[in-house]
Amino acid sequence: MTIVNTIKTMMGDSLILTIIYTVGHFIIAVACVHFITGAPLELATIDAIVEPLLNAIWLYALHKLYFRKKLKSRSKYD
């Protein structure tokens, strides 16, 4: 059984759709940055990769802060 079949069996079609969406997201982001700002394709590609990674770090930090605050407020009422 190939890796793709194993992943598909374990994760279903959602993983494949997620991968296709992500690749499409990068292509659309590169095109937008390139055509809107006139940036070279190399810089547009870097932006299309770095910006979502920074957003992921921000989301992780936000979740950590939110749940830490939520736990503290919950412990006040216990």
PDB file of N, CA, C and O in Angstrom:
ATOM      1  N   MET A   1       0.841  -1.180   0.000  1.00  0.00           N
ATOM      2  CA  MET A   1       0.000   0.000   0.000  1.00  0.00           C
ATOM      3  C   MET A   1       0.889   1.247   0.000  1.00  0.00           C
ATOM      4  O   MET A   1       1.833   1.339   0.785  1.00  0.00           O
ATOM      5  N   THR A   2       0.597   2.175  -0.853  1.00  0.00           N
ATOM      6  CA  THR A   2       1.416   3.377  -0.925  1.00  0.00           C
ATOM      7  C   THR A   2       1.087   4.328   0.215  1.00  0.00           C
ATOM      8  O   THR A   2       0.077   4.176   0.901  1.00  0.00           O
ATOM      9  N   ILE A   3       1.946   5.296   0.401  1.00  0.00           N
ATOM     10  CA  ILE A   3       1.734   6.288   1.457  1.00  0.00           C
ATOM     11  C   ILE A   3       0.442   7.057   1.204  1.00  0.00           C
ATOM     12  O   ILE A   3      -0.319   7.313   2.137  1.00  0.00           O
ATOM     13  N   VAL A   4       0.190   7.425  -0.042  1.00  0.00           N
ATOM     14  CA  VAL A   4      -1.022   8.174  -0.374  1.00  0.00           C
ATOM     15  C   VAL A   4      -2.265   7.365  -0.026  1.00  0.00           C
ATOM     16  O   VAL A   4      -3.217   7.901   0.541  1.00  0.00           O
ATOM     17  N   ASN A   5      -2.262   6.080  -0.363  1.00  0.00           N
ATOM     18  CA  ASN A   5      -3.408   5.231  -0.025  1.00  0.00           C
ATOM     19  C   ASN A   5      -3.576   5.084   1.480  1.00  0.00           C
ATOM     20  O   ASN A   5      -4.697   5.086   1.989  1.00  0.00           O
ATOM     21  N   THR A   6      -2.472   4.957   2.182  1.00  0.00           N
ATOM     22  CA  THR A   6      -2.533   4.847   3.638  1.00  0.00           C
ATOM     23  C   THR A   6      -3.126   6.106   4.249  1.00  0.00           C
ATOM     24  O   THR A   6      -4.003   6.038   5.110  1.00  0.00           O
ATOM     25  N   ILE A   7      -2.637   7.260   3.795  1.00  0.00           N
ATOM     26  CA  ILE A   7      -3.153   8.533   4.308  1.00  0.00           C
ATOM     27  C   ILE A   7      -4.626   8.682   3.959  1.00  0.00           C
ATOM     28  O   ILE A   7      -5.428   9.094   4.797  1.00  0.00           O
ATOM     29  N   LYS A   8      -4.983   8.347   2.720  1.00  0.00           N
ATOM     30  CA  LYS A   8      -6.379   8.466   2.297  1.00  0.00           C
ATOM     31  C   LYS A   8      -7.270   7.555   3.122  1.00  0.00           C
ATOM     32  O   LYS A   8      -8.379   7.944   3.488  1.00  0.00           O
ATOM     33  N   THR A   9      -6.807   6.360   3.417  1.00  0.00           N
ATOM     34  CA  THR A   9      -7.590   5.434   4.222  1.00  0.00           C
ATOM     35  C   THR A   9      -7.767   5.982   5.637  1.00  0.00           C
ATOM     36  O   THR A   9      -8.843   5.867   6.223  1.00  0.00           O
ATOM     37  N   MET A  10      -6.719   6.570   6.175  1.00  0.00           N
ATOM     38  CA  MET A  10      -6.768   7.062   7.543  1.00  0.00           C
ATOM     39  C   MET A  10      -7.503   8.398   7.652  1.00  0.00           C
ATOM     40  O   MET A  10      -8.235   8.623   8.616  1.00  0.00           O
ATOM     41  N   MET A  11      -7.318   9.276   6.685  1.00  0.00           N
ATOM     42  CA  MET A  11      -7.835  10.632   6.783  1.00  0.00           C
ATOM     43  C   MET A  11      -9.025  10.905   5.866  1.00  0.00           C
ATOM     44  O   MET A  11      -9.734  11.893   6.056  1.00  0.00           O
ATOM     45  N   GLY A  12      -9.248  10.054   4.888  1.00  0.00           N
ATOM     46  CA  GLY A  12     -10.347  10.286   3.966  1.00  0.00           C
ATOM     47  C   GLY A  12     -10.008  11.378   2.954  1.00  0.00           C
ATOM     48  O   GLY A  12      -8.851  11.761   2.779  1.00  0.00           O
ATOM     49  N   ASP A  13     -11.039  11.853   2.308  1.00  0.00           N
ATOM     50  CA  ASP A  13     -10.867  12.853   1.266  1.00  0.00           C
ATOM     51  C   ASP A  13     -10.524  14.234   1.815  1.00  0.00           C
ATOM     52  O   ASP A  13     -10.024  15.083   1.076  1.00  0.00           O
ATOM     53  N   SER A  14     -10.780  14.469   3.083  1.00  0.00           N
ATOM     54  CA  SER A  14     -10.522  15.791   3.659  1.00  0.00           C
ATOM     55  C   SER A  14      -9.067  16.203   3.521  1.00  0.00           C
ATOM     56  O   SER A  14      -8.775  17.360   3.215  1.00  0.00           O
ATOM     57  N   LEU A  15      -8.149  15.264   3.745  1.00  0.00           N
ATOM     58  CA  LEU A  15      -6.729  15.599   3.648  1.00  0.00           C
ATOM     59  C   LEU A  15      -6.354  15.969   2.217  1.00  0.00           C
ATOM     60  O   LEU A  15      -5.618  16.932   1.998  1.00  0.00           O
ATOM     61  N   ILE A  16      -6.850  15.218   1.251  1.00  0.00           N
ATOM     62  CA  ILE A  16      -6.546  15.519  -0.146  1.00  0.00           C
ATOM     63  C   ILE A  16      -7.103  16.890  -0.522  1.00  0.00           C
ATOM     64  O   ILE A  16      -6.419  17.681  -1.171  1.00  0.00           O
ATOM     65  N   LEU A  17      -8.346  17.176  -0.116  1.00  0.00           N
ATOM     66  CA  LEU A  17      -8.925  18.486  -0.396  1.00  0.00           C
ATOM     67  C   LEU A  17      -8.144  19.600   0.286  1.00  0.00           C
ATOM     68  O   LEU A  17      -7.981  20.680  -0.282  1.00  0.00           O
ATOM     69  N   THR A  18      -7.661  19.347   1.494  1.00  0.00           N
ATOM     70  CA  THR A  18      -6.864  20.340   2.208  1.00  0.00           C
ATOM     71  C   THR A  18      -5.564  20.620   1.473  1.00  0.00           C
ATOM     72  O   THR A  18      -5.160  21.777   1.356  1.00  0.00           O
ATOM     73  N   ILE A  19      -4.909  19.590   0.980  1.00  0.00           N
ATOM     74  CA  ILE A  19      -3.658  19.771   0.238  1.00  0.00           C
ATOM     75  C   ILE A  19      -3.912  20.555  -1.045  1.00  0.00           C
ATOM     76  O   ILE A  19      -3.162  21.476  -1.371  1.00  0.00           O
ATOM     77  N   ILE A  20      -4.971  20.191  -1.776  1.00  0.00           N
ATOM     78  CA  ILE A  20      -5.307  20.912  -3.009  1.00  0.00           C
ATOM     79  C   ILE A  20      -5.628  22.367  -2.698  1.00  0.00           C
ATOM     80  O   ILE A  20      -5.187  23.262  -3.419  1.00  0.00           O
ATOM     81  N   TYR A  21      -6.382  22.617  -1.643  1.00  0.00           N
ATOM     82  CA  TYR A  21      -6.722  23.984  -1.242  1.00  0.00           C
ATOM     83  C   TYR A  21      -5.468  24.773  -0.905  1.00  0.00           C
ATOM     84  O   TYR A  21      -5.329  25.925  -1.315  1.00  0.00           O
ATOM     85  N   THR A  22      -4.555  24.161  -0.162  1.00  0.00           N
ATOM     86  CA  THR A  22      -3.335  24.842   0.252  1.00  0.00           C
ATOM     87  C   THR A  22      -2.467  25.201  -0.944  1.00  0.00           C
ATOM     88  O   THR A  22      -1.956  26.319  -1.021  1.00  0.00           O
ATOM     89  N   VAL A  23      -2.296  24.287  -1.864  1.00  0.00           N
ATOM     90  CA  VAL A  23      -1.516  24.571  -3.073  1.00  0.00           C
ATOM     91  C   VAL A  23      -2.180  25.701  -3.862  1.00  0.00           C
ATOM     92  O   VAL A  23      -1.507  26.618  -4.331  1.00  0.00           O
ATOM     93  N   GLY A  24      -3.496  25.626  -4.003  1.00  0.00           N
ATOM     94  CA  GLY A  24      -4.221  26.696  -4.690  1.00  0.00           C
ATOM     95  C   GLY A  24      -4.073  28.026  -3.978  1.00  0.00           C
ATOM     96  O   GLY A  24      -3.934  29.067  -4.619  1.00  0.00           O
ATOM     97  N   HIS A  25      -4.102  27.993  -2.653  1.00  0.00           N
ATOM     98  CA  HIS A  25      -3.934  29.216  -1.860  1.00  0.00           C
ATOM     99  C   HIS A  25      -2.587  29.863  -2.156  1.00  0.00           C
ATOM    100  O   HIS A  25      -2.510  31.074  -2.361  1.00  0.00           O
ATOM    101  N   PHE A  26      -1.525  29.062  -2.178  1.00  0.00           N
ATOM    102  CA  PHE A  26      -0.196  29.601  -2.475  1.00  0.00           C
ATOM    103  C   PHE A  26      -0.141  30.199  -3.872  1.00  0.00           C
ATOM    104  O   PHE A  26       0.415  31.281  -4.060  1.00  0.00           O
ATOM    105  N   ILE A  27      -0.708  29.509  -4.852  1.00  0.00           N
ATOM    106  CA  ILE A  27      -0.686  30.012  -6.234  1.00  0.00           C
ATOM    107  C   ILE A  27      -1.461  31.326  -6.339  1.00  0.00           C
ATOM    108  O   ILE A  27      -0.996  32.271  -6.977  1.00  0.00           O
ATOM    109  N   ILE A  28      -2.628  31.389  -5.723  1.00  0.00           N
ATOM    110  CA  ILE A  28      -3.427  32.611  -5.754  1.00  0.00           C
ATOM    111  C   ILE A  28      -2.693  33.741  -5.046  1.00  0.00           C
ATOM    112  O   ILE A  28      -2.687  34.872  -5.533  1.00  0.00           O
ATOM    113  N   ALA A  29      -2.075  33.454  -3.903  1.00  0.00           N
ATOM    114  CA  ALA A  29      -1.345  34.483  -3.160  1.00  0.00           C
ATOM    115  C   ALA A  29      -0.168  35.022  -3.966  1.00  0.00           C
ATOM    116  O   ALA A  29       0.065  36.230  -3.992  1.00  0.00           O
ATOM    117  N   VAL A  30       0.573  34.134  -4.621  1.00  0.00           N
ATOM    118  CA  VAL A  30       1.699  34.572  -5.455  1.00  0.00           C
ATOM    119  C   VAL A  30       1.188  35.472  -6.568  1.00  0.00           C
ATOM    120  O   VAL A  30       1.759  36.533  -6.820  1.00  0.00           O
ATOM    121  N   ALA A  31       0.124  35.061  -7.231  1.00  0.00           N
ATOM    122  CA  ALA A  31      -0.419  35.852  -8.338  1.00  0.00           C
ATOM    123  C   ALA A  31      -0.906  37.219  -7.857  1.00  0.00           C
ATOM    124  O   ALA A  31      -0.645  38.236  -8.501  1.00  0.00           O
ATOM    125  N   CYS A  32      -1.609  37.242  -6.732  1.00  0.00           N
ATOM    126  CA  CYS A  32      -2.111  38.521  -6.206  1.00  0.00           C
ATOM    127  C   CYS A  32      -0.974  39.475  -5.869  1.00  0.00           C
ATOM    128  O   CYS A  32      -0.992  40.638  -6.273  1.00  0.00           O
ATOM    129  N   VAL A  33       0.007  38.985  -5.133  1.00  0.00           N
ATOM    130  CA  VAL A  33       1.125  39.860  -4.753  1.00  0.00           C
ATOM    131  C   VAL A  33       1.862  40.342  -6.002  1.00  0.00           C
ATOM    132  O   VAL A  33       2.216  41.517  -6.103  1.00  0.00           O
ATOM    133  N   HIS A  34       2.086  39.454  -6.932  1.00  0.00           N
ATOM    134  CA  HIS A  34       2.821  39.811  -8.153  1.00  0.00           C
ATOM    135  C   HIS A  34       2.065  40.857  -8.964  1.00  0.00           C
ATOM    136  O   HIS A  34       2.647  41.864  -9.366  1.00  0.00           O
ATOM    137  N   PHE A  35       0.785  40.633  -9.209  1.00  0.00           N
ATOM    138  CA  PHE A  35       0.031  41.544 -10.071  1.00  0.00           C
ATOM    139  C   PHE A  35      -0.403  42.825  -9.374  1.00  0.00           C
ATOM    140  O   PHE A  35      -0.479  43.873 -10.016  1.00  0.00           O
ATOM    141  N   ILE A  36      -0.685  42.769  -8.090  1.00  0.00           N
ATOM    142  CA  ILE A  36      -1.129  43.965  -7.377  1.00  0.00           C
ATOM    143  C   ILE A  36       0.045  44.886  -7.051  1.00  0.00           C
ATOM    144  O   ILE A  36      -0.050  46.102  -7.214  1.00  0.00           O
ATOM    145  N   THR A  37       1.141  44.305  -6.593  1.00  0.00           N
ATOM    146  CA  THR A  37       2.273  45.150  -6.176  1.00  0.00           C
ATOM    147  C   THR A  37       3.359  45.257  -7.230  1.00  0.00           C
ATOM    148  O   THR A  37       4.191  46.163  -7.179  1.00  0.00           O
ATOM    149  N   GLY A  38       3.358  44.338  -8.186  1.00  0.00           N
ATOM    150  CA  GLY A  38       4.424  44.344  -9.191  1.00  0.00           C
ATOM    151  C   GLY A  38       5.709  43.716  -8.684  1.00  0.00           C
ATOM    152  O   GLY A  38       6.760  43.850  -9.311  1.00  0.00           O
ATOM    153  N   ALA A  39       5.627  43.023  -7.540  1.00  0.00           N
ATOM    154  CA  ALA A  39       6.817  42.379  -6.977  1.00  0.00           C
ATOM    155  C   ALA A  39       7.261  41.239  -7.891  1.00  0.00           C
ATOM    156  O   ALA A  39       6.434  40.607  -8.547  1.00  0.00           O
ATOM    157  N   PRO A  40       8.564  40.980  -7.933  1.00  0.00           N
ATOM    158  CA  PRO A  40       9.042  39.829  -8.708  1.00  0.00           C
ATOM    159  C   PRO A  40       8.440  38.529  -8.167  1.00  0.00           C
ATOM    160  O   PRO A  40       8.083  38.446  -6.992  1.00  0.00           O
ATOM    161  N   LEU A  41       8.332  37.532  -9.021  1.00  0.00           N
ATOM    162  CA  LEU A  41       7.726  36.261  -8.608  1.00  0.00           C
ATOM    163  C   LEU A  41       8.445  35.624  -7.425  1.00  0.00           C
ATOM    164  O   LEU A  41       7.809  34.975  -6.594  1.00  0.00           O
ATOM    165  N   GLU A  42       9.760  35.801  -7.338  1.00  0.00           N
ATOM    166  CA  GLU A  42      10.498  35.232  -6.217  1.00  0.00           C
ATOM    167  C   GLU A  42      10.031  35.832  -4.892  1.00  0.00           C
ATOM    168  O   GLU A  42       9.805  35.107  -3.923  1.00  0.00           O
ATOM    169  N   LEU A  43       9.886  37.163  -4.852  1.00  0.00           N
ATOM    170  CA  LEU A  43       9.436  37.813  -3.621  1.00  0.00           C
ATOM    171  C   LEU A  43       7.969  37.503  -3.337  1.00  0.00           C
ATOM    172  O   LEU A  43       7.577  37.332  -2.183  1.00  0.00           O
ATOM    173  N   ALA A  44       7.166  37.430  -4.388  1.00  0.00           N
ATOM    174  CA  ALA A  44       5.757  37.092  -4.200  1.00  0.00           C
ATOM    175  C   ALA A  44       5.622  35.681  -3.624  1.00  0.00           C
ATOM    176  O   ALA A  44       4.763  35.435  -2.778  1.00  0.00           O
ATOM    177  N   THR A  45       6.454  34.770  -4.074  1.00  0.00           N
ATOM    178  CA  THR A  45       6.425  33.400  -3.562  1.00  0.00           C
ATOM    179  C   THR A  45       6.839  33.355  -2.102  1.00  0.00           C
ATOM    180  O   THR A  45       6.215  32.664  -1.297  1.00  0.00           O
ATOM    181  N   ILE A  46       7.879  34.084  -1.760  1.00  0.00           N
ATOM    182  CA  ILE A  46       8.311  34.147  -0.357  1.00  0.00           C
ATOM    183  C   ILE A  46       7.178  34.679   0.505  1.00  0.00           C
ATOM    184  O   ILE A  46       6.902  34.135   1.574  1.00  0.00           O
ATOM    185  N   ASP A  47       6.518  35.741   0.049  1.00  0.00           N
ATOM    186  CA  ASP A  47       5.408  36.316   0.800  1.00  0.00           C
ATOM    187  C   ASP A  47       4.272  35.309   0.950  1.00  0.00           C
ATOM    188  O   ASP A  47       3.673  35.204   2.020  1.00  0.00           O
ATOM    189  N   ALA A  48       3.977  34.580  -0.104  1.00  0.00           N
ATOM    190  CA  ALA A  48       2.876  33.616  -0.077  1.00  0.00           C
ATOM    191  C   ALA A  48       3.153  32.461   0.877  1.00  0.00           C
ATOM    192  O   ALA A  48       2.218  31.799   1.327  1.00  0.00           O
ATOM    193  N   ILE A  49       4.395  32.213   1.188  1.00  0.00           N
ATOM    194  CA  ILE A  49       4.754  31.143   2.120  1.00  0.00           C
ATOM    195  C   ILE A  49       4.936  31.680   3.536  1.00  0.00           C
ATOM    196  O   ILE A  49       4.448  31.083   4.494  1.00  0.00           O
ATOM    197  N   VAL A  50       5.635  32.803   3.671  1.00  0.00           N
ATOM    198  CA  VAL A  50       5.963  33.339   4.993  1.00  0.00           C
ATOM    199  C   VAL A  50       4.722  33.880   5.709  1.00  0.00           C
ATOM    200  O   VAL A  50       4.547  33.643   6.904  1.00  0.00           O
ATOM    201  N   GLU A  51       3.873  34.593   5.001  1.00  0.00           N
ATOM    202  CA  GLU A  51       2.708  35.210   5.634  1.00  0.00           C
ATOM    203  C   GLU A  51       1.784  34.180   6.287  1.00  0.00           C
ATOM    204  O   GLU A  51       1.389  34.390   7.434  1.00  0.00           O
ATOM    205  N   PRO A  52       1.420  33.087   5.627  1.00  0.00           N
ATOM    206  CA  PRO A  52       0.587  32.095   6.323  1.00  0.00           C
ATOM    207  C   PRO A  52       1.300  31.444   7.511  1.00  0.00           C
ATOM    208  O   PRO A  52       0.662  31.115   8.511  1.00  0.00           O
ATOM    209  N   LEU A  53       2.599  31.262   7.407  1.00  0.00           N
ATOM    210  CA  LEU A  53       3.336  30.694   8.538  1.00  0.00           C
ATOM    211  C   LEU A  53       3.301  31.627   9.744  1.00  0.00           C
ATOM    212  O   LEU A  53       3.124  31.178  10.876  1.00  0.00           O
ATOM    213  N   LEU A  54       3.468  32.927   9.499  1.00  0.00           N
ATOM    214  CA  LEU A  54       3.380  33.899  10.594  1.00  0.00           C
ATOM    215  C   LEU A  54       1.974  33.943  11.176  1.00  0.00           C
ATOM    216  O   LEU A  54       1.807  34.069  12.389  1.00  0.00           O
ATOM    217  N   ASN A  55       0.966  33.841  10.320  1.00  0.00           N
ATOM    218  CA  ASN A  55      -0.410  33.793  10.813  1.00  0.00           C
ATOM    219  C   ASN A  55      -0.641  32.556  11.670  1.00  0.00           C
ATOM    220  O   ASN A  55      -1.364  32.618  12.664  1.00  0.00           O
ATOM    221  N   ALA A  56      -0.042  31.445  11.299  1.00  0.00           N
ATOM    222  CA  ALA A  56      -0.184  30.219  12.088  1.00  0.00           C
ATOM    223  C   ALA A  56       0.446  30.392  13.466  1.00  0.00           C
ATOM    224  O   ALA A  56      -0.120  29.948  14.465  1.00  0.00           O
ATOM    225  N   ILE A  57       1.603  31.028  13.526  1.00  0.00           N
ATOM    226  CA  ILE A  57       2.256  31.289  14.817  1.00  0.00           C
ATOM    227  C   ILE A  57       1.395  32.224  15.661  1.00  0.00           C
ATOM    228  O   ILE A  57       1.233  32.009  16.863  1.00  0.00           O
ATOM    229  N   TRP A  58       0.844  33.257  15.033  1.00  0.00           N
ATOM    230  CA  TRP A  58      -0.022  34.198  15.733  1.00  0.00           C
ATOM    231  C   TRP A  58      -1.253  33.469  16.285  1.00  0.00           C
ATOM    232  O   TRP A  58      -1.631  33.686  17.437  1.00  0.00           O
ATOM    233  N   LEU A  59      -1.879  32.613  15.478  1.00  0.00           N
ATOM    234  CA  LEU A  59      -3.060  31.877  15.923  1.00  0.00           C
ATOM    235  C   LEU A  59      -2.722  30.968  17.102  1.00  0.00           C
ATOM    236  O   LEU A  59      -3.497  30.872  18.054  1.00  0.00           O
ATOM    237  N   TYR A  60      -1.578  30.306  17.044  1.00  0.00           N
ATOM    238  CA  TYR A  60      -1.144  29.448  18.140  1.00  0.00           C
ATOM    239  C   TYR A  60      -0.979  30.266  19.426  1.00  0.00           C
ATOM    240  O   TYR A  60      -1.457  29.866  20.487  1.00  0.00           O
ATOM    241  N   ALA A  61      -0.305  31.403  19.324  1.00  0.00           N
ATOM    242  CA  ALA A  61      -0.099  32.260  20.496  1.00  0.00           C
ATOM    243  C   ALA A  61      -1.431  32.775  21.032  1.00  0.00           C
ATOM    244  O   ALA A  61      -1.640  32.821  22.244  1.00  0.00           O
ATOM    245  N   LEU A  62      -2.315  33.154  20.145  1.00  0.00           N
ATOM    246  CA  LEU A  62      -3.624  33.652  20.551  1.00  0.00           C
ATOM    247  C   LEU A  62      -4.415  32.581  21.293  1.00  0.00           C
ATOM    248  O   LEU A  62      -5.039  32.869  22.315  1.00  0.00           O
ATOM    249  N   HIS A  63      -4.396  31.364  20.794  1.00  0.00           N
ATOM    250  CA  HIS A  63      -5.079  30.257  21.466  1.00  0.00           C
ATOM    251  C   HIS A  63      -4.488  30.019  22.851  1.00  0.00           C
ATOM    252  O   HIS A  63      -5.221  29.833  23.822  1.00  0.00           O
ATOM    253  N   LYS A  64      -3.162  30.024  22.935  1.00  0.00           N
ATOM    254  CA  LYS A  64      -2.514  29.805  24.228  1.00  0.00           C
ATOM    255  C   LYS A  64      -2.933  30.880  25.236  1.00  0.00           C
ATOM    256  O   LYS A  64      -3.279  30.567  26.375  1.00  0.00           O
ATOM    257  N   LEU A  65      -2.900  32.142  24.813  1.00  0.00           N
ATOM    258  CA  LEU A  65      -3.277  33.239  25.711  1.00  0.00           C
ATOM    259  C   LEU A  65      -4.746  33.146  26.104  1.00  0.00           C
ATOM    260  O   LEU A  65      -5.093  33.332  27.270  1.00  0.00           O
ATOM    261  N   TYR A  66      -5.598  32.864  25.145  1.00  0.00           N
ATOM    262  CA  TYR A  66      -7.032  32.777  25.397  1.00  0.00           C
ATOM    263  C   TYR A  66      -7.355  31.674  26.408  1.00  0.00           C
ATOM    264  O   TYR A  66      -8.084  31.899  27.374  1.00  0.00           O
ATOM    265  N   PHE A  67      -6.807  30.489  26.173  1.00  0.00           N
ATOM    266  CA  PHE A  67      -7.126  29.380  27.065  1.00  0.00           C
ATOM    267  C   PHE A  67      -6.475  29.546  28.432  1.00  0.00           C
ATOM    268  O   PHE A  67      -7.024  29.081  29.431  1.00  0.00           O
ATOM    269  N   ARG A  68      -5.331  30.192  28.497  1.00  0.00           N
ATOM    270  CA  ARG A  68      -4.714  30.469  29.796  1.00  0.00           C
ATOM    271  C   ARG A  68      -5.616  31.407  30.600  1.00  0.00           C
ATOM    272  O   ARG A  68      -5.858  31.189  31.787  1.00  0.00           O
ATOM    273  N   LYS A  69      -6.111  32.462  29.929  1.00  0.00           N
ATOM    274  CA  LYS A  69      -7.001  33.406  30.603  1.00  0.00           C
ATOM    275  C   LYS A  69      -8.314  32.727  30.988  1.00  0.00           C
ATOM    276  O   LYS A  69      -8.845  32.968  32.072  1.00  0.00           O
ATOM    277  N   LYS A  70      -8.834  31.885  30.110  1.00  0.00           N
ATOM    278  CA  LYS A  70     -10.083  31.183  30.380  1.00  0.00           C
ATOM    279  C   LYS A  70      -9.937  30.264  31.588  1.00  0.00           C
ATOM    280  O   LYS A  70     -10.840  30.196  32.423  1.00  0.00           O
ATOM    281  N   LEU A  71      -8.815  29.558  31.692  1.00  0.00           N
ATOM    282  CA  LEU A  71      -8.582  28.670  32.833  1.00  0.00           C
ATOM    283  C   LEU A  71      -8.475  29.470  34.133  1.00  0.00           C
ATOM    284  O   LEU A  71      -8.992  29.057  35.171  1.00  0.00           O
ATOM    285  N   LYS A  72      -7.794  30.627  34.064  1.00  0.00           N
ATOM    286  CA  LYS A  72      -7.674  31.456  35.270  1.00  0.00           C
ATOM    287  C   LYS A  72      -9.026  31.969  35.725  1.00  0.00           C
ATOM    288  O   LYS A  72      -9.323  31.968  36.919  1.00  0.00           O
ATOM    289  N   SER A  73      -9.852  32.412  34.777  1.00  0.00           N
ATOM    290  CA  SER A  73     -11.167  32.929  35.161  1.00  0.00           C
ATOM    291  C   SER A  73     -12.066  31.809  35.666  1.00  0.00           C
ATOM    292  O   SER A  73     -12.891  32.039  36.550  1.00  0.00           O
ATOM    293  N   ARG A  74     -11.928  30.616  35.132  1.00  0.00           N
ATOM    294  CA  ARG A  74     -12.717  29.472  35.583  1.00  0.00           C
ATOM    295  C   ARG A  74     -12.313  29.081  37.000  1.00  0.00           C
ATOM    296  O   ARG A  74     -13.167  28.719  37.809  1.00  0.00           O
ATOM    297  N   SER A  75     -11.016  29.152  37.308  1.00  0.00           N
ATOM    298  CA  SER A  75     -10.553  28.739  38.625  1.00  0.00           C
ATOM    299  C   SER A  75     -11.016  29.722  39.705  1.00  0.00           C
ATOM    300  O   SER A  75     -11.075  29.343  40.874  1.00  0.00           O
ATOM    301  N   LYS A  76     -11.344  30.961  39.360  1.00  0.00           N
ATOM    302  CA  LYS A  76     -11.856  31.940  40.323  1.00  0.00           C
ATOM    303  C   LYS A  76     -13.235  31.525  40.825  1.00  0.00           C
ATOM    304  O   LYS A  76     -13.601  31.812  41.965  1.00  0.00           O
ATOM    305  N   TYR A  77     -13.993  30.852  39.973  1.00  0.00           N
ATOM    306  CA  TYR A  77     -15.348  30.492  40.321  1.00  0.00           C
ATOM    307  C   TYR A  77     -15.462  29.075  40.922  1.00  0.00           C
ATOM    308  O   TYR A  77     -16.540  28.668  41.356  1.00  0.00           O
ATOM    309  N   ASP A  78     -14.383  28.358  40.942  1.00  0.00           N
ATOM    310  CA  ASP A  78     -14.414  26.984  41.490  1.00  0.00           C
ATOM    311  C   ASP A  78     -14.202  26.962  42.970  1.00  0.00           C
ATOM    312  O   ASP A  78     -14.200  25.891  43.578  1.00  0.00           O
TER     313      ASP A  78
END
